[in-house]
């Protein structure tokens, strides 16, 4: 099973990528040229001032050690959960006290030779040794625990927190303090992805405050959670910018998802790694469902975590979700191994209006699915047919024949409805006698500007399709998509 903590790229700027070279200059070069250590003096003042205005921003965006841990050490790190002692405030206070004592006592000895020739070298050497010790300890923790393990107890990080508190007390950071901001908490998938990729192993999705901001003092504003949010609803903003963010998303916030209790009524094996879970609704006994929406399925309680799945069928108080087991997938392994027929499950939803057909009776509709992305198109196709849409085409692209999990269903629909065309396309399987290639190969055969286009598939498939649609001159208002 996949580990809870995910190794993901955290390097977004050249400064963050190459700042680790500064360590070679000071911690290594300083052993021969101690004056290099004096560079630490302006850096310490800089991080204190920045800490007062923006919290631990330095740690996530400038710090050379952070660059080393994230850019060089992360691939070989165990990346496991931080032990309790590294999360403890007691450890943090002890480390800060020890560091300040060591630095202070050494400075006191050097000051006694003020005015002599060796003074500058001796002063620089103090900072060189401290920087070298931090590099060694931080690297050991980065390899044995997680890349940013040291950052939870780093004295410089603690210093930033103290100055951040001072900045808040003096109200100096209101204009500058950018925090992770969520557009609306009701839009959150509660998937825990932000927590799983967080270098500091924090849990943003569980701790957004009343202003929809993540105010944890250990947040390093690195934007890793923002870049990895599946719902795309996170950003880095000041408190004054929150209303602007909410304005951008207000059209996407339709209804508040409700809690749903259901019983697993049936589990249908569609192929070796794909199942359809039929869920009988208990409370409420029915839902207000629109074709193309999804629900959140709770997979664990501690910490609480859900997974989002399109509703593939809904009828008479039962809904179905179709799930493909992801190799080493954290969520799908839990579902496949633990959820059995007769189990009670908790859902939230229905959610999402992106894939809801804006005009079910449109003249021409084009549905494009990649792999498991076929699931929302079961109810969407049915709705379009029931509303007498003019022409409906469904392209389903897969790698192998057995991934055409609803092939019989759509083939039958095509025989029964002259205005519906189902086009399965297989990329790899030599046994397949139908269309070969990718969904984009089929799309190239169509006059794409004539259709309202809905797509669901992998990020790579969506990108390839979008590139094709832009090149074909399809207007943005005619394109709707979600990643599967």
Beta strands, then each sheet from edge to edge (+ up, - down):
strand 1: 179-182
strand 2: 213-214
strand 3: 234-237
strand 4: 258-271
strand 5: 274-283
strand 6: 294-301
strand 7: 304-315
strand 8: 318-324
strand 9: 344-351
strand 10: 364-370
strand 11: 391-398
strand 12: 420-426
strand 13: 435-436
strand 14: 452-457
strand 15: 479-483
sheet 1: 2+ 1- 3+
sheet 2: 4+ 5- 8+ 7- 6+ 9- 4+
sheet 3: 13+ 12+ 11+ 10+ 14+ 15+
end
